[in-house]
Structure formats: structure tokens, C-alpha cells
């Protein structure tokens, strides 16, 4: 009998194991999005969108969303200040989006993320973006197109990722890049257009742990991601095929990219690296207001015009990357792995901006529409 009692006690202990550290949702104030800005005295200002619940009639719980702004010397310091004015415990485990003002992003980013990397409850899957102006101004909008700001921001960024407009990045992936001397990272760049509109307007370029102040805009972020091989299925572009002269609707062609092929070649010439990247695009014509593409000659001419236009944008994109000293292609990683002896002799900070880097683009039209 005693043995049975002992066995029963052991079973109860096993069943109950793990309950000692329970973290009830009703006791937490969930932080879903947060903006980082600089305040006076070199302090950090955080603006947080917090979700908590309150009991209404019938004992049911209702979600409540509110904005809290605080200042402090560190992120943990601002959390302590927020805890003094909210019901429940500040809980970052459901964090969805982190917005960085340009002034914050231009600093060494690691100190601002250190608290997330140390806290086991932190969500390292949170998206990170750079904001023109004050990050807190976007959080304070509260709602975008009838959607709560946190949900609206995550959907905005995910949509841009799905269309290969911005890279797929989060806290965990940028930490890897921060600790990797072989590749720099890029982040979505957002702008507040008006009180109801926030727009992804480009990609912010980083060197090591800091924002360089330079961005890629227009079709350049898409070309960068295609050239890196970091593509999703839905890639759509519109190009001006009339030497950049915006005269009429017939100067433009819209197309979707259904397949990309890229080959990057890095070689050492007299102890210096040279890069050659070939990019092939298989496209479907979505809109060509100028007219028919029935003949092979017309199709080849259009393909050539698109090749020239995309190559021109690619050249401008590479020039911007080099002027920002942003090694988004991870050229240094190739050199470290394949040319380590030469790499150790290079001053990469000075070598990269002057490095020969050429891109060649080949376009092939696969589909031209149901009537052609």
C-alpha cells in the first residue's frame, strides 16, 4: 500500500512539473509594436503599442489597445518607467514590429537590442524597420485603414516581403549579420505620408551595425534581391523603355518575373577582387500599351530595351551600395572563404567602394498575354 502511495505521489509530481513558472496572459500587458527615438540629453524615447484586457459584463474579457511613451537611459530603463503606469507586467514576448528612427539607426544598433537577446521571453521574430522622421509618430497613429497599428504594420511589411520589395529580416537574422564581418544587412524603410497612410518607400542600407543614411528606391531594391537570389514568387515591375522620358503611358511596360537565374563570379586580379554578376529574368508581359508583340522582332526589341533599362538601374544600385560601404551581397564572405590569404591583406573599408563590380542582365519573355 505504501508503495502504491509513493508511486501515486511521484505521478502527481511528474504531471505538475512545469507549472512553477506559469505566465498568465491576464497578468501581462502585451507590447505588440515599439518605436525608438532619440530624446533630449541623449536619452532613448520609446513609444509602445500595448494590448491588455479588461473584464466587462458577464465576466468576459475585452481587449484594450493603448499607447505609452517613456524616456530612459536604456531600453530596460524605459520598461521600468512604463511598468509604473500600466496594468499588468510589460511583456515583450508577443512583440511584432520594432521601428527605428534614422537618428537611432545611425548609431551602433546592438545596445538597443541587447535586452531582447538576453530575455528568454523576447520574440526574436519581430520585424525591424527604419522610419523617416520620428518612429513614435507612426505608433501614435493607433489605426491604419481601420486596422490596429501593430497588425497594420506587420501586414504592410509582410506584403512588401512577398512582393520582393524588401528583404525578409527580423531581430534574429540581423543579429547574425551584426556578428558577421562578411555581409551587411538592409531593412525596410517606411515613411508616414499622412495621418492615415504609412508607406514602404525603399530599403535602408547598413554598414556593420549602423544605418548609412542611404536607401535604395524605386525598382532598385527588387533588383538587389533578385541579384542576391532572395526572391519570393510575386515579383512585379514597371519600366520606362523610352530612355527615361516620361511622356505618355505608351513609354512603359509592366511585367511579372516568374523565374530568376543568377551567377556571381568573384576573382582576384593583382591582389584585388573583381565581381561579375549575370542575372537572367524569365518574364510575363502584363501590360504593354504601345501595342502588339506578335512578331519575334518586336519581342526581341522589347527584351533588349528592358535589359538596357534594368542594367542601368543595377549600375546605379551598385554605385549606391558602394558609396554607402554596404556589402549587401556578402562579397567579403566569399573572399574570407575562398581567398583568405589575400583577404587578410585587404583594407576592406577602402577596397570595397573602389572594387570593380559589373552586372549583366538577360531578359526573356515567356508569356505576352492571352491574345498574343
ZIWOZI-V416910 format. One record per residue. RES is the residue in one small letter. SS is DSSP state (H for helix, E for strand, - for the rest). PHI is phi as a letter, one per 20 degrees, with the letter a starting at -180 (none if undefined). BURIAL is b if it has 9 or more other C-alpha atoms within 8 Angstrom, else e. Layout:
res:ss:phi:burial
RES:SS:PHI:BURIAL
RES:SS:PHI:BURIAL
This chain:
res:ss:phi:burial
x:-:none:e
x:H:f:e
x:H:f:e
x:H:f:e
x:H:f:e
x:H:f:e
x:H:f:e
x:H:f:e
x:H:f:e
x:H:f:e
x:H:f:e
x:H:f:e
x:H:f:e
x:H:f:e
x:H:f:e
x:H:e:e
x:-:g:e
x:-:o:e
x:H:e:e
x:H:f:e
x:H:d:e
x:-:f:e
x:-:c:e
x:-:f:e
x:H:f:e
x:H:f:e
x:H:e:e
x:E:d:b
x:E:d:b
x:E:f:b
x:E:e:b
x:E:e:b
x:E:b:b
x:E:b:b
x:E:d:b
x:E:d:b
x:E:c:b
x:E:e:b
x:E:d:b
x:H:f:e
x:H:m:e
x:H:m:e
x:E:e:b
x:E:e:b
x:E:d:b
x:E:d:b
x:E:c:b
x:E:d:b
x:E:e:b
x:E:d:b
x:E:d:b
x:E:c:b
x:E:c:b
x:E:c:e
x:E:e:e
x:-:d:e
x:H:g:e
x:H:n:e
x:H:m:e
x:-:e:e
x:E:d:e
x:E:c:e
x:E:f:e
x:E:c:e
x:E:d:e
x:E:b:e
x:E:d:b
x:E:c:b
x:E:d:b
x:E:b:b
x:E:c:b
x:E:a:b
x:-:e:b
x:-:c:b
x:H:f:b
x:H:f:e
x:H:f:b
x:H:f:b
x:H:f:b
x:H:f:e
x:H:f:b
x:H:f:b
x:H:g:b
x:-:f:e
x:-:c:e
x:-:c:b
x:-:f:e
x:-:n:b
x:E:e:b
x:E:g:b
x:E:c:b
x:-:e:b
x:-:f:b
x:-:d:b
x:-:g:b
x:-:d:b
x:E:b:b
x:E:c:b
x:E:d:b
x:E:d:b
x:E:f:b
x:H:g:b
x:H:f:e
x:H:f:b
x:H:f:b
x:-:f:b
x:-:e:b
x:-:f:e
x:-:f:b
x:H:g:b
x:H:g:e
x:H:f:e
x:H:d:e
x:H:g:e
x:H:f:b
x:H:f:b
x:H:f:b
x:H:e:e
x:-:e:e
x:-:f:e
x:-:e:e
x:-:f:b
x:-:e:b
x:-:e:b
x:-:e:e
x:-:f:b
x:E:f:b
x:E:c:b
x:E:b:b
x:E:e:b
x:E:c:b
x:-:f:b
x:-:n:e
x:-:e:b
x:H:f:b
x:H:f:b
x:H:f:e
x:H:f:b
x:H:f:b
x:-:f:e
x:-:f:b
x:-:m:b
x:E:c:b
x:E:c:b
x:-:l:e
x:-:m:e
x:E:d:e
x:E:g:b
x:H:g:b
x:H:f:b
x:H:f:e
x:H:f:b
x:H:f:b
x:H:f:b
x:H:f:e
x:H:f:b
x:H:f:b
x:H:f:e
x:H:f:e
x:H:f:b
x:H:f:b
x:H:f:b
x:-:e:b
x:-:l:b
x:-:e:b
x:-:c:b
x:-:f:b
x:-:e:e
x:-:c:b
x:-:b:b
x:H:g:b
x:H:f:b
x:H:f:e
x:H:f:b
x:H:f:b
x:H:g:e
x:H:f:b
x:H:f:b
x:-:e:e
x:-:d:e
x:-:f:b
x:-:e:b
x:-:b:b
x:-:e:b
x:-:d:b
x:E:c:b
x:E:c:b
x:E:g:b
x:E:d:b
x:E:d:b
x:E:c:b
x:E:e:b
x:E:e:e
x:E:b:e
x:-:f:e
x:-:c:b
x:E:c:b
x:E:c:b
x:E:c:b
x:E:e:b
x:E:d:b
x:E:r:b
x:E:c:b
x:E:e:b
x:E:e:b
x:E:d:b
x:E:c:b
x:-:l:b
x:-:d:b
x:E:c:b
x:E:f:b
x:E:e:b
x:E:n:b
x:E:d:b
x:E:c:b
x:E:d:b
x:-:c:b
x:-:m:e
x:-:e:e
x:H:f:b
x:H:f:b
x:H:f:b
x:H:f:b
x:H:g:b
x:H:f:b
x:H:f:b
x:H:f:b
x:H:e:e
x:-:n:b
x:-:e:b
x:-:d:e
x:-:d:b
x:-:f:e
x:-:e:b
x:E:d:b
x:E:c:b
x:E:c:b
x:E:c:e
x:E:c:b
x:E:e:b
x:-:d:b
x:-:d:e
x:-:l:e
x:-:m:e
x:-:e:e
x:-:e:e
x:-:e:e
x:-:b:e
x:H:f:e
x:H:f:e
x:H:e:b
x:E:d:b
x:E:c:b
x:E:d:b
x:E:b:b
x:E:d:b
x:E:e:b
x:E:e:b
x:E:a:e
x:E:c:b
x:E:c:e
x:E:c:b
x:E:c:e
x:E:d:e
x:E:c:e
x:E:c:b
x:E:c:e
x:E:e:b
x:E:c:e
x:-:l:e
x:-:n:e
x:E:c:e
x:E:f:b
x:E:c:b
x:E:c:b
x:E:c:b
x:E:c:b
x:E:d:b
x:E:c:b
x:E:d:b
x:E:d:b
x:E:e:b
x:E:c:b
x:E:d:b
x:E:f:b
x:E:e:b
x:E:b:e
x:-:b:b
x:-:f:e
x:-:f:e
x:-:q:e
x:-:f:e
x:-:c:b
x:-:f:e
x:-:e:e
x:H:f:e
x:H:f:e
x:H:f:b
x:H:f:b
x:H:f:e
x:H:f:e
x:H:f:e
x:H:g:b
x:H:f:b
x:H:f:b
x:H:f:b
x:H:g:b
x:H:f:b
x:H:f:b
x:H:f:b
x:H:f:b
x:H:f:e
x:H:f:b
x:H:f:b
x:H:f:b
x:H:f:e
x:H:f:b
x:H:f:b
x:H:f:e
x:H:f:b
x:H:g:b
x:H:f:b
x:H:f:e
x:-:e:b
x:-:l:b
x:-:d:b
x:-:e:b
x:-:f:b
x:-:e:e
x:-:m:b
x:H:g:b
x:H:g:b
x:H:f:b
x:H:f:b
x:H:f:b
x:H:f:b
x:H:e:e
x:H:d:e
x:-:c:b
x:H:f:b
x:H:f:e
x:H:f:b
x:H:g:b
x:-:f:e
x:-:e:e
x:-:e:e
x:-:e:e
x:H:f:e
x:H:g:e
x:H:e:e
x:H:f:b
x:H:g:b
x:H:f:b
x:H:d:e
x:-:f:b
x:E:f:e
x:E:b:b
x:E:d:e
x:E:c:b
x:E:d:b
x:E:d:b
x:E:d:b
x:E:d:b
x:E:c:b
x:E:f:b
x:E:e:e
x:E:c:e
x:-:c:b
x:-:o:e
x:-:f:e
x:-:d:e
x:-:d:e
